Amino acid sequence: MVDEINKAGQEAMLVIGDVSKSADVREMIRSHRVSEPTFQAIYGRLGEKGMVELAATIGYYAMLACTLNTFDVYTATPPDDLKI
């Protein structure tokens, strides 16, 4: 999905479910919460277990990013598919 977003330059090229998921993830990361409509959409699509797994995965990657940034860890030559 990352490659698709990177290649397309916009979410319009993704399937509707992926666009909605990426919007949900952005809302979680930016506001550290989700609105009631977003909550209902995620819950309706993923169920309780899937929603917990999504939130935990986002939190895990955010924690990793914080740790790596704190110690200025980076890849000397990032792979082409990760360059921004």
N, C-alpha and C positions, 0 to 999 in steps of 0.2 A: 504494500500500500504506500509506503514511503516513496518508493521509486515512481509509482504512478502519479503521486502528487507532485513530485519534483519534476517529472517529464511534462505533465500537463500545465503546471504553473498555476492551476486553479482547481477547485474541487469539482467543477462541472464535468470533468471526464470520468469521475468515479461513479459507481453505482449508488443509488439512493441510500441504501443501508450504510455504506462506508462513509458517505458524506455526513450522515446524521451522527455516526459514531465519532468522526473526527471533530464535529462541532461540539459534541458532548464532552469529549476529552479536553478541548480548548477551554470550555466553560469551567470544568473542574480545575484545570491548571491555573487559569487566570484569576478566578474568584475564590478558589478553595472550597467551593460549594456548588450545588446545582439548583436551578430554579425548580419550582414544582412541575411545570410542564416538561422540563428535561428529565426530572426524576421519573415522572409517569411514562415518558417515552422509553427511557432505558429499562425501566422495570417491565414494561409491556413487551419489549423486544428480547430482553435477556433473562428476565425472571430474577428472583432474589439472589440465587447463587451466582448467576452471571454478573449481576450488578456488583456484588461484593468482590468478585474476582477482578472486574474491571477497575474498581476503585483501588484495590490492593496493588494491582499491576502498575497503575499510574503512580501511586505513592512510592512503590519500590524503585521505579526508574527515576523519580524525582530525588529520592534519597541518594541513589548512586551518582546522579549528576552533581548534587551538592557536595558529596564526598570528593569526587574527582576534581571539581572546581576549587575546593578548599586547598587541595595539595597540588594544584596546577598540573594535573595529570592530563596529558593529551597524546594523541598519536602523532609521531614525527611526520609521517606522510599519510594523511587520511585517505581511505579508499575513495575512488572517484564517485561512487554512488552515494557517499555521505557528504561530499563537498556542497556547501551552500553558496 
